[in-house]
Amino acid sequence: MKTWDEYAAGWRDLHGGYDPRAGSAFVRGWLRLAYLGGRSAARLGASPSAVTAVGLGLSSCVPVVVWLVPGGALVAAVLVMLSAVADTVDGAVAVIAGRASRLGYVYDSLADRLSEAAWLVALWLAGGPVWLLLVAGGVSWLHEYLRARAAMAGLDRVGVVTVAERPTRIIVVVAGLLASGAVGGVGATAAAGLWVVLALVGFGQLFVAVRRALSSSI
């Protein structure tokens, strides 16, 4: 079973060279919890793909709860957080158990995008404007597409963590669902607007980093 330092090094190699040991206290704490959860799941024999499927299943329930359960925004927010935990633990299991694979990486990325689509639908059902949510989703997916294309162009390590990474989206959705439960559609709209602003800034950060890295490699 890998130690924390071995896990952090493996996580770094799978995430563009970003070392979690050098991150903020929040990042270190979150990934420490992921490491502990992943170690327990690995001992139970859980596969990374199974944990990924659990996370996607939880996310799929988020819009259903908002739609069918009166005052279900709080429950939906909890489901998003549980999905986020599963999404972190699946990667931890892959690293700790030595089961990281290219196919698993594809499954995880696809599950992430489908989960985010479910969250956006939930914000729409909570009262957010559809056009704003479409922009939010579109810019975020463009962010991920740029990162993927940069990797295909031979850039293994982008070397930048933007303000619009997946953890930020999770925080915005959870806050938006909680706010919508308190003040209705205004909360969902505010979350959608914040998502768009952060997504645009994050895309700009990533674009500059990719352009600089690829230009210097010519």
Backbone hydrogen bonds, N-H to C=O, Kabsch-Sander energy under -0.5 kcal/mol:
donor,donor_aa,acceptor,acceptor_aa,energy
7,Y,3,T,-2.6
8,A,4,W,-2.9
9,A,5,D,-2.0
10,G,6,E,-2.1
11,W,7,Y,-2.9
12,R,8,A,-2.3
13,D,9,A,-1.8
14,L,10,G,-1.2
15,H,11,W,-0.7
15,H,12,R,-1.0
17,G,12,R,-2.2
18,Y,15,H,-1.4
19,D,17,G,-0.6
22,A,19,D,-1.7
23,G,20,P,-1.2
28,R,24,S,-2.7
29,G,25,A,-2.6
30,W,26,F,-2.8
31,L,27,V,-2.5
32,R,28,R,-1.9
33,L,29,G,-2.2
34,A,30,W,-2.1
35,Y,31,L,-2.4
36,L,32,R,-2.3
37,G,33,L,-2.8
38,G,34,A,-3.2
39,R,35,Y,-2.4
40,S,36,L,-1.9
41,A,37,G,-2.5
42,A,38,G,-2.6
43,R,39,R,-1.9
44,L,40,S,-1.4
45,G,42,A,-1.2
46,A,41,A,-2.3
51,V,47,S,-1.8
52,T,48,P,-2.4
53,A,49,S,-2.3
54,V,50,A,-1.9
55,G,51,V,-2.2
56,L,52,T,-2.3
57,G,53,A,-2.4
58,L,54,V,-2.3
59,S,55,G,-2.1
60,S,56,L,-2.3
61,C,57,G,-1.0
61,C,58,L,-0.5
62,V,58,L,-0.6
62,V,59,S,-1.2
64,V,60,S,-0.6
65,V,61,C,-2.5
66,V,62,V,-2.0
67,W,63,P,-2.2
68,L,64,V,-2.7
69,V,65,V,-2.3
72,G,69,V,-1.9
74,L,71,G,-0.7
76,A,72,G,-2.7
77,A,73,A,-2.3
78,V,74,L,-1.9
79,L,75,V,-2.2
80,V,76,A,-2.1
81,M,77,A,-2.0
82,L,78,V,-2.4
83,S,79,L,-2.4
84,A,80,V,-2.3
85,V,81,M,-2.0
86,A,82,L,-2.3
87,D,83,S,-2.4
88,T,84,A,-1.5
89,V,85,V,-2.7
90,D,86,A,-2.3
91,G,87,D,-0.7
92,A,88,T,-1.5
93,V,89,V,-2.8
94,A,90,D,-2.0
95,V,91,G,-2.1
96,I,92,A,-3.0
97,A,93,V,-2.7
98,G,95,V,-0.6
99,R,94,A,-2.2
100,A,94,A,-1.0
105,Y,101,S,-2.0
106,V,102,R,-1.9
107,Y,103,L,-2.6
108,D,104,G,-2.6
109,S,105,Y,-2.3
110,L,106,V,-2.5
111,A,107,Y,-2.6
112,D,108,D,-2.2
113,R,109,S,-2.0
114,L,110,L,-2.3
115,S,111,A,-2.5
116,E,112,D,-2.3
117,A,113,R,-1.9
118,A,114,L,-2.0
119,W,115,S,-2.2
120,L,116,E,-2.3
121,V,117,A,-2.1
122,A,118,A,-2.0
123,L,119,W,-2.2
124,W,120,L,-1.9
125,L,121,V,-2.6
126,A,122,A,-1.6
127,G,124,W,-1.6
128,G,123,L,-2.8
133,L,129,P,-1.9
134,L,130,V,-2.3
135,V,131,W,-1.9
136,A,132,L,-2.3
137,G,133,L,-2.6
138,G,134,L,-2.6
139,V,135,V,-2.7
140,S,136,A,-2.0
141,W,137,G,-2.5
142,L,138,G,-1.9
143,H,139,V,-2.1
144,E,140,S,-1.9
145,Y,141,W,-2.2
146,L,142,L,-2.6
147,R,143,H,-1.8
148,A,144,E,-2.2
149,R,145,Y,-2.7
150,A,146,L,-2.2
151,A,147,R,-1.8
152,M,148,A,-2.0
153,A,149,R,-1.6
154,G,151,A,-1.5
155,L,150,A,-2.5
156,D,154,G,-1.1
158,V,156,D,-0.5
159,G,16,G,-0.8
162,T,160,V,-0.6
165,E,162,T,-0.8
168,T,165,E,-0.9
169,R,165,E,-1.6
170,I,166,R,-2.3
171,I,167,P,-2.2
172,V,168,T,-2.4
173,V,169,R,-2.5
174,V,170,I,-2.6
175,A,171,I,-2.6
176,G,172,V,-2.6
177,L,173,V,-2.7
178,L,174,V,-2.4
179,A,175,A,-2.7
180,S,176,G,-2.5
181,G,177,L,-1.8
182,A,178,L,-0.9
182,A,179,A,-0.5
183,V,179,A,-3.4
184,G,180,S,-1.7
186,V,183,V,-0.8
187,G,184,G,-1.4
188,A,184,G,-0.9
189,T,185,G,-2.5
190,A,186,V,-2.5
191,A,187,G,-2.0
192,A,188,A,-2.2
193,G,189,T,-2.6
194,L,190,A,-2.5
195,W,191,A,-2.5
196,V,192,A,-2.2
197,V,193,G,-2.3
198,L,194,L,-2.6
199,A,195,W,-2.6
200,L,196,V,-2.5
201,V,197,V,-2.2
202,G,198,L,-3.0
203,F,199,A,-2.5
204,G,200,L,-2.0
205,Q,201,V,-2.3
206,L,202,G,-2.5
207,F,203,F,-2.8
208,V,204,G,-2.3
209,A,205,Q,-2.1
210,V,206,L,-2.8
211,R,207,F,-2.7
212,R,208,V,-2.5
213,A,209,A,-2.4
214,L,210,V,-2.8
215,S,211,R,-2.3
216,S,212,R,-2.0
217,S,213,A,-0.7
218,I,215,S,-1.0
